[in-house]
Every structure is written in structure tokens, then in C-alpha cells.
Amino acid sequence: MSFTITLPRLIEIGKNACQKLPQMLNALGVAKPLIITDKMMVQLGYIKQIQDILLAEGISADVHDDTIPEPTESSILSGVEKVRRGGYDSIIALGGGSPIDSAKAISILGKFGGTIRDYKFPRQTNESGLPIIAIPTTAGTGSEATKFTIITDETQNEKLLCVGLGFLPVAAIIDYTLTLSVPARTTADTGIDAMTHAIEAYVSQKQNPYSEQQALAALRLIGPNLQKAYHDGKNEQAREAMMLGSTLAGIAFNNASVALVHGMSRPIGAFFHVPHGLSNAMLLPAVTEFSIPAAPARYADCARALGIADSNDNDAQANEKLLTFLKALNTELKVPTLAEFGVDKTYFDSIVETMCDQAFASGSPNNNPRIPTKEEMLTIYRSLWNA
């Protein structure tokens, strides 16, 4: 049996790796990039830093900074129009997962037109849009190394999963110094997102020998460093480990797919505007507890890679430690329940079955080692209310 592995063509990793951006553009044969980002990256000075690096080599770059957290179809339209009219030959996507996901959609829609729903999974979008150089500023989504993007269709309150090589950046720059200013809340949410990517890639029914090694390597980096980065954002060693772990986790799930946590997480974000990493964190302990009986050895491997179990623990002991760790981690990182987040209970009860339908439609739950029935999924969702 063979497996298809996809990766960005170029990845530059290390402290101050952004300095290599002009050489990367030259290697890709492009010279007129559009920087897609958000206003926070402008305020923090990162965009000027990138523009100065480019100008030193005679490259000018326009900026589109209108992306938003949890991007929607309407939020990307101005970027699509800018690409259509601007004569750009490439995109530099700088920011967290939302600007990078926005850039992926803008790249495809700007070249081929249509609406984002036209590209919804199970369609495979393998056409090449504008080449993207992704520069993540959070250690979480792994979007710089994946062929996936998530854009919300506001008309139906549905987060659309779009898949294909057309959404895979051609290059990525992994520079942990860009994460040193990330606040604790975002560090926690994105860090648990990265950990979830690695766990789900490892237990996914689509896992393969390549993806499982990337997933375990990611967990070995994330396990000892997530809390350190949360409590001390200036800890460069922890930030570097988290950044590399996030990218490895992205590579892992790009080649194995995510599973039940992500399938159930997207509707929480669409209906209640919970940040993606935070909704993953809400779900991870309950989904892990539900799934362990179908893959106890694999979840135990995750516990050992995270460093919370050792070789002396049998699988049952390791998994007990894993569940204890995940619940304690949510407490330490101040992950709220849905009630604490401010979700209206009456509204939740009225749309929870629709949430289940959307989760199943994404395909991700079918990758889980244990596939829930609708009633089982409803039970998990309802358990989040006051978990």
C-alpha cells in the first residue's frame, strides 16, 4: 500500500527566517507580491518589517489588511477584487490561521471566480491559484503546511471546509520570533489547536507511516512547552519548540486528516463565534474519552509522546493520565465552558441537531477511530455546556 504525501515546495525554519523572504521569492520566480494580513499585524509593526526586508532587495509589496478572525465569504471579497485588478504574481500571507486561510481562498477565487461554496469539500480544488508564501505568527493552525482552508458561509451559518492542492502554500517561513508578542489567551488556544492536530492525525483512520512520525514529533515538542509559552511568552526556547511543533502537526494532519474534534468544532465557531482553537480545547477531553476504546494503543502513544506517561505505564494507565492531563490543562489555561463563554442555552438547544448535521457533512468525524451516532454526538455537545 502506498500513500501520497504533500508539502510546501520550500520551508525556511529558524530565528529571523523572514530575512530570507526575498531569496524565496526569487527562487519561486515571482516579483510582485500582495501581502495579505490583518490590522493587528500592521499595528505590531510586522508588516513594515516585511516590507523593509523586501525593499532592501528592490521589491515593493502592496498590503491588504482587511482579513478578520474566523474568516467569512464577505470578509474575503475585497481581497478577491484586489487580486483580480492588481496584476500580482504571488501572495505573502502573514498572520495567524485566519489571514492564511483567507489568503488561500483569495488566491483561488481571485483567479477562478465563483463563490466559496463552489469549492466546498468533497470537491478537490487542485487548480493552481496565485502562489502563496505563508508566514505564520501563531503556533497553532499549521495552515502554512496544509491543503485546507475554512471559510464561513454567513447565509447558512456554516463553516465550509475546502480541500485541495490549490490551497497548499508553495512556501512557508517558520520564524518563532514573530510569536513572542502573542498574548496568553491566543497562545493557549492555538497551542491546544496544534496539539489536537497532532493527536487527531495520529489516531485518524487515514494515518500512515509518514504522518504518524510527524505527529509524534510534534507532540514531543508541544507537551513540555505549551504551558511554558502560556505562562512566559518571552521564553524563546518554548516559543521555538511550539512553532516547530505546530508546523509538524500541520504536516501530519495535512497527510492524514483531522477527525471528530475538528468536525464538531467548526459548527461551534460558526454559530457562536468561538475561536477555532478554543472550541477544539472545549471538545478535546470529551472526544478523547469517547474515542479511546476504539484505539487505546494509539492514544497511549500520544500520552507518552506528550511526556505525561512513560514506558512503565501500560496503555490503560497512559490513557487515564492523558484524560487527567487534558482536563487539568483546560483548567490551567482557563478554557471556558460554553455557558461561561456566554452562549445562550435556548439558542444552543434549538440548533444543536443542525450542528451535528454540519459536523457529519464535513467528513471529519468519519476519520475518527470511533465514529459516533448522531445521538452520541448530541451527548458530547451537550456535555460541553457545564463541563
C-alpha positions as CSV (number, residue, x, y, z in Angstrom):
1,M,0.0,0.0,0.0
2,S,1.3,3.5,-0.8
3,F,0.5,7.0,0.4
4,T,0.5,10.4,-1.2
5,I,2.4,13.0,0.8
6,T,2.1,16.7,0.1
7,L,4.3,19.5,1.4
8,P,5.1,23.1,0.6
9,R,7.9,23.3,-2.0
10,L,10.1,25.4,0.3
11,I,10.2,25.8,4.0
12,E,12.6,28.2,5.8
13,I,12.8,27.5,9.5
14,G,14.6,29.3,12.3
15,K,15.2,32.6,14.2
16,N,14.9,35.6,11.9
17,A,14.0,33.3,8.9
18,C,11.9,36.2,7.5
19,Q,15.2,37.7,6.3
20,K,15.2,35.0,3.6
21,L,11.9,36.2,2.1
22,P,13.5,38.0,-1.0
23,Q,15.6,34.9,-1.8
24,M,12.5,32.8,-1.5
25,L,10.5,35.0,-3.9
26,N,13.4,34.9,-6.4
27,A,13.6,31.1,-6.2
28,L,9.9,30.9,-7.0
29,G,10.3,33.3,-9.9
30,V,7.9,35.9,-8.6
31,A,8.4,39.6,-8.0
32,K,5.1,41.4,-7.4
33,P,3.6,40.0,-4.2
34,L,0.5,41.2,-2.4
35,I,0.8,40.9,1.4
36,I,-2.5,39.6,3.0
37,T,-2.7,40.1,6.7
38,D,-4.9,41.8,9.4
39,K,-4.7,45.1,11.1
40,M,-3.1,43.8,14.2
41,M,0.0,42.7,12.2
42,V,0.2,46.3,10.9
43,Q,-0.1,47.8,14.4
44,L,2.5,45.4,15.7
45,G,5.0,46.6,13.0
46,Y,5.4,43.2,11.4
47,I,4.2,44.4,8.0
48,K,6.6,47.3,7.9
49,Q,9.3,44.8,8.9
50,I,8.5,42.6,6.0
51,Q,8.2,45.5,3.6
52,D,11.6,46.8,4.7
53,I,13.2,43.4,4.1
54,L,11.7,43.3,0.6
55,L,12.6,47.0,-0.2
56,A,16.2,46.3,0.7
57,E,16.2,44.0,-2.3
58,G,14.2,46.3,-4.6
59,I,10.9,44.6,-4.1
60,S,7.8,46.6,-3.3
61,A,4.6,44.9,-1.9
62,D,1.1,46.3,-1.5
63,V,-0.8,45.3,1.6
64,H,-4.4,44.0,2.1
65,D,-5.1,44.1,5.8
66,D,-8.9,43.6,5.9
67,T,-8.9,39.9,6.9
68,I,-10.8,39.0,10.1
69,P,-10.7,36.3,12.8
70,E,-12.8,33.2,11.6
71,P,-13.0,34.5,8.0
72,T,-16.3,34.7,6.2
73,E,-17.1,34.8,2.5
74,S,-18.0,38.5,2.7
75,S,-14.7,39.3,4.5
76,I,-12.6,38.0,1.7
77,L,-14.4,39.7,-1.2
78,S,-12.4,42.9,-1.1
79,G,-9.2,40.8,-1.3
80,V,-10.6,38.8,-4.2
81,E,-11.2,42.1,-6.1
82,K,-7.8,43.4,-5.3
83,V,-6.2,40.3,-6.7
84,R,-8.3,40.4,-9.8
85,R,-7.3,44.0,-10.6
86,G,-3.8,44.3,-9.2
87,G,-1.7,42.3,-11.5
88,Y,0.0,40.4,-8.6
89,D,2.0,37.3,-9.3
90,S,2.1,35.9,-5.7
91,I,0.7,36.3,-2.2
92,I,2.6,36.7,1.1
93,A,0.1,35.5,3.8
94,L,1.3,36.8,7.2
95,G,-0.6,36.3,10.5
96,G,-2.4,33.5,12.3
97,G,-4.6,30.9,10.7
98,S,-7.3,33.3,9.7
99,P,-5.2,35.6,7.4
100,I,-3.5,32.5,5.9
101,D,-6.9,30.8,5.4
102,S,-8.2,34.0,3.9
103,A,-5.2,34.2,1.5
104,K,-5.8,30.7,0.3
105,A,-9.4,31.4,-0.6
106,I,-8.5,34.8,-2.1
107,S,-5.8,33.1,-4.2
108,I,-8.3,30.6,-5.8
109,L,-11.4,32.9,-6.1
110,G,-9.2,35.7,-7.4
111,K,-8.1,33.6,-10.3
112,F,-11.1,31.3,-11.0
113,G,-14.1,33.2,-9.6
114,G,-17.3,31.7,-8.2
115,T,-18.3,31.6,-4.5
116,I,-16.6,29.8,-1.7
117,R,-19.4,27.2,-1.5
118,D,-18.4,26.2,-5.1
119,Y,-15.2,24.8,-3.5
120,K,-16.7,23.1,-0.5
121,F,-15.5,19.5,0.2
122,P,-15.8,16.9,-1.2
123,R,-14.7,18.9,-4.2
124,Q,-11.0,18.6,-4.6
125,T,-9.6,22.0,-5.7
126,N,-6.3,21.1,-7.4
127,E,-6.1,24.1,-9.7
128,S,-3.2,26.5,-9.0
129,G,-4.2,29.9,-7.9
130,L,-1.6,32.6,-7.1
131,P,1.4,31.0,-5.3
132,I,1.3,31.7,-1.6
133,I,4.2,32.2,0.8
134,A,2.8,31.6,4.2
135,I,4.4,33.2,7.3
136,P,2.6,32.2,10.5
137,T,2.7,34.4,13.6
138,T,1.0,31.9,15.9
139,A,2.0,28.4,16.9
140,G,-1.3,26.7,16.2
141,T,-3.1,26.2,12.9
142,G,-0.4,24.7,10.8
143,S,-2.2,26.3,7.9
144,E,1.2,27.1,6.3
145,A,1.7,23.4,5.5
146,T,-1.9,22.3,4.6
147,K,-4.1,21.9,1.6
148,F,-7.2,23.0,3.7
149,T,-9.0,26.3,4.3
150,I,-12.1,27.1,6.4
151,I,-14.3,29.9,5.4
152,T,-17.8,30.6,6.9
153,D,-20.8,31.0,4.7
154,E,-22.8,33.5,6.8
155,T,-26.0,32.9,5.0
156,Q,-26.2,29.4,6.4
157,N,-24.0,29.8,9.5
158,E,-21.8,27.0,8.1
159,K,-18.0,26.8,8.2
160,L,-17.1,25.4,4.8
161,L,-14.1,23.0,4.6
162,C,-12.3,23.5,1.3
163,V,-9.6,21.0,0.3
164,G,-7.1,20.5,-2.5
165,L,-3.6,21.2,-3.7
166,G,-4.7,24.6,-4.9
167,F,-4.9,25.7,-1.2
168,L,-1.5,24.4,-0.3
169,P,1.1,27.2,0.1
170,V,4.1,26.8,-2.2
171,A,6.4,28.0,0.5
172,A,6.4,28.8,4.2
173,I,8.6,30.7,6.6
174,I,8.7,29.5,10.2
175,D,10.1,32.3,12.3
176,Y,9.3,31.9,16.0
177,T,10.3,35.5,16.8
178,L,7.0,36.5,15.3
179,T,5.2,34.8,18.2
180,L,6.9,36.5,21.1
181,S,4.2,39.1,21.3
182,V,1.3,36.7,21.1
183,P,-0.9,37.1,24.2
184,A,-1.5,34.3,26.7
185,R,-5.1,33.6,25.6
186,T,-4.1,33.2,21.9
187,T,-1.1,31.2,22.9
188,A,-3.3,28.7,24.8
189,D,-5.9,28.4,22.1
190,T,-3.5,28.0,19.2
191,G,-1.3,25.7,21.2
192,I,-4.2,23.3,22.0
193,D,-5.2,23.5,18.4
194,A,-1.7,22.3,17.4
195,M,-1.8,19.5,20.0
196,T,-5.2,18.5,18.7
197,H,-3.9,18.4,15.1
198,A,-1.1,16.0,16.2
199,I,-3.4,13.7,18.2
200,E,-6.1,13.5,15.6
201,A,-3.5,12.9,12.8
202,Y,-2.1,10.0,14.8
203,V,-5.4,8.3,15.6
204,S,-7.1,9.2,12.3
205,Q,-8.2,6.2,10.2
206,K,-6.3,7.9,7.3
207,Q,-3.0,7.9,9.2
208,N,0.1,6.5,7.5
209,P,3.7,5.8,8.5
210,Y,4.8,9.3,7.4
211,S,2.1,11.3,9.1
212,E,2.4,9.3,12.4
213,Q,6.0,10.2,12.7
214,Q,5.3,13.9,12.2
215,A,2.5,13.7,14.7
216,L,4.6,12.1,17.4
217,A,7.5,14.5,16.8
218,A,5.0,17.4,17.2
219,L,3.7,16.1,20.4
220,R,7.2,15.7,21.9
221,L,7.7,19.4,21.2
222,I,4.3,20.6,22.3
223,G,3.9,18.6,25.5
224,P,6.8,20.1,27.6
225,N,6.4,23.6,26.1
226,L,2.7,24.7,25.8
227,Q,2.3,25.7,29.4
228,K,5.8,27.3,29.5
229,A,4.9,29.5,26.5
230,Y,1.5,30.3,28.0
231,H,2.9,31.5,31.3
232,D,6.0,33.2,29.9
233,G,5.6,34.5,26.4
234,K,9.2,35.7,26.2
235,N,10.6,32.1,26.7
236,E,12.3,31.8,23.3
237,Q,13.1,28.1,23.7
238,A,9.4,27.3,24.4
239,R,8.2,29.5,21.6
240,E,10.6,27.9,19.1
241,A,9.5,24.4,20.1
242,M,5.8,25.3,19.9
243,M,6.4,26.9,16.4
244,L,8.1,23.9,15.0
245,G,5.6,21.6,16.7
246,S,2.7,23.4,15.2
247,T,4.2,23.1,11.7
248,L,4.9,19.4,12.1
249,A,1.4,18.9,13.4
250,G,0.2,20.7,10.3
251,I,2.2,18.4,8.1
252,A,0.8,15.4,9.9
253,F,-2.9,16.2,9.6
254,N,-2.4,17.5,6.0
255,N,-1.4,14.0,5.1
256,A,-3.7,12.1,7.5
257,S,-6.7,14.4,8.0
258,V,-8.3,15.5,11.3
259,A,-11.1,13.8,13.0
260,L,-14.1,14.2,15.4
261,V,-12.8,17.1,17.4
262,H,-12.5,19.3,14.3
263,G,-15.7,18.1,12.8
264,M,-17.6,19.1,15.9
265,S,-15.5,22.2,16.5
266,R,-16.4,24.0,13.2
267,P,-20.2,24.4,14.0
268,I,-19.3,25.8,17.4
269,G,-17.3,28.5,15.7
270,A,-19.9,29.2,13.0
271,F,-22.9,29.5,15.4
272,F,-21.3,31.0,18.5
273,H,-18.2,32.7,17.1
274,V,-15.9,30.8,19.4
275,P,-12.3,31.0,18.2
276,H,-11.3,27.7,16.5
277,G,-8.5,26.7,18.9
278,L,-10.8,27.4,21.9
279,S,-13.6,25.3,20.6
280,N,-11.1,22.5,20.0
281,A,-10.0,22.8,23.6
282,M,-13.6,22.6,24.8
283,L,-14.1,19.4,22.9
284,L,-10.8,17.6,23.2
285,P,-11.2,15.9,26.7
286,A,-14.8,14.7,25.9
287,V,-14.0,13.4,22.4
288,T,-10.8,11.7,23.6
289,E,-12.7,9.9,26.4
290,F,-15.3,8.8,23.8
291,S,-12.7,7.6,21.3
292,I,-10.1,5.8,23.4
293,P,-12.0,2.5,23.5
294,A,-11.5,2.2,19.7
295,A,-7.8,3.0,19.7
296,P,-6.3,2.6,23.2
297,A,-2.8,1.9,22.0
298,R,-2.7,4.9,19.8
299,Y,-3.9,7.3,22.4
300,A,-1.4,5.8,24.8
301,D,1.3,6.6,22.3
302,C,0.1,10.2,22.3
303,A,0.3,10.3,26.1
304,R,3.9,9.0,26.1
305,A,4.9,11.4,23.3
306,L,3.5,14.3,25.3
307,G,5.6,13.3,28.3
308,I,2.7,12.7,30.7
309,A,3.1,8.9,30.6
310,D,6.2,6.7,30.4
311,S,7.3,3.3,29.2
312,N,6.4,1.7,32.5
313,D,2.7,2.7,32.1
314,N,0.5,0.2,30.3
315,D,-2.0,1.6,27.8
316,A,-4.8,1.9,30.3
317,Q,-2.7,3.8,32.7
318,A,-1.3,6.0,30.0
319,N,-4.8,6.8,28.8
320,E,-6.0,7.6,32.3
321,K,-3.1,10.0,32.6
322,L,-4.0,11.5,29.2
323,L,-7.5,12.3,30.2
324,T,-6.4,13.7,33.5
325,F,-3.9,15.9,31.8
326,L,-6.3,17.2,29.2
327,K,-8.9,18.2,31.8
328,A,-6.2,19.8,34.0
329,L,-4.7,21.7,31.0
330,N,-8.1,23.2,30.2
331,T,-8.3,24.4,33.8
332,E,-4.8,25.8,33.9
333,L,-5.2,27.5,30.5
334,K,-8.6,28.9,31.6
335,V,-10.7,27.3,28.8
336,P,-14.3,28.2,29.4
337,T,-17.4,26.1,29.1
338,L,-20.0,27.2,26.5
339,A,-22.0,28.7,29.3
340,E,-19.0,30.6,30.6
341,F,-18.3,31.8,27.1
342,G,-21.7,33.4,27.0
343,V,-23.6,31.1,24.7
344,D,-27.4,31.3,25.0
345,K,-28.8,28.0,26.2
346,T,-32.1,28.3,24.4
347,Y,-30.3,29.1,21.1
348,F,-27.9,26.2,21.7
349,D,-30.7,23.7,22.2
350,S,-32.5,25.0,19.1
351,I,-29.6,24.4,16.7
352,V,-27.6,21.6,18.3
353,E,-29.0,19.0,15.9
354,T,-28.1,21.2,12.9
355,M,-24.6,21.4,14.4
356,C,-24.4,17.6,14.3
357,D,-25.6,17.6,10.7
358,Q,-22.9,20.1,9.7
359,A,-20.2,18.2,11.6
360,F,-21.0,14.9,9.8
361,A,-21.2,16.7,6.4
362,S,-17.6,17.9,6.8
363,G,-16.4,14.3,6.6
364,S,-14.0,14.7,9.5
365,P,-16.0,12.5,12.0
366,N,-15.6,9.6,9.7
367,N,-11.8,9.7,10.2
368,N,-12.2,9.2,13.9
369,P,-11.2,5.8,15.3
370,R,-14.7,5.6,16.8
371,I,-17.4,7.2,14.7
372,P,-20.3,8.4,16.8
373,T,-24.0,8.1,16.1
374,K,-26.0,11.3,16.0
375,E,-27.2,10.6,19.5
376,E,-23.7,10.1,20.7
377,M,-22.6,13.4,19.1
378,L,-25.5,15.2,20.7
379,T,-24.4,13.8,24.1
380,I,-20.9,15.1,23.6
381,Y,-22.1,18.6,22.5
382,R,-24.5,18.8,25.5
383,S,-21.7,17.7,27.9
384,L,-19.8,20.9,27.0
385,W,-22.5,23.2,28.5
386,N,-21.1,23.0,32.0
387,A,-18.2,20.5,31.6
